[in-house]
Amino acid sequence: MSVLVCSARVLLGAALVAAAAVALAGCGREVPGYVAARRTLVQRVVASGRVMASARVTLGAVALGKVQSVAVDEGDRVRSGQLLLKLDDAALRAALDEARARVAEAAARVDQVRGPGARSASEAVRQAELRVALAERELERTRALAAAGSSSPAQLDAAEKALALARSQQE
């Protein structure tokens, strides 16, 4: 008898669940359904704002002078070693001419030394050594300017020639 009671209870429970499902099916609203499919994802982002440089660089000159020409405009992209501007090289040319004149003076003194003045000969050698030292410093200065982009290759060549000439006069 207890099996019959349990079976009746299960049947009654199943009937109630079926009745509830039928009742709920009639009350609910219909919603759209979608089938999942594999496709590529396309995203578009629309935004507004300001673009800012990641770094700001301040330039300074190693040598003073009058700007002869400017090779770039504000905001241009530049690369390392690129010429930005050219300075007037009149002062460096004058210094080179002065060095050449000093070398010529030293040469004249060397010619005098070959005569009877041993003391003046040692003084001429000392002056020639000083001229070589001056030409070496001028060359180093010009190399530093060239490395900073403030000197032209012609100025560097002129400083190297002035040093070679001073060494030659010293010898």
Disulfide bonds with the S-S distance in Angstrom:
none
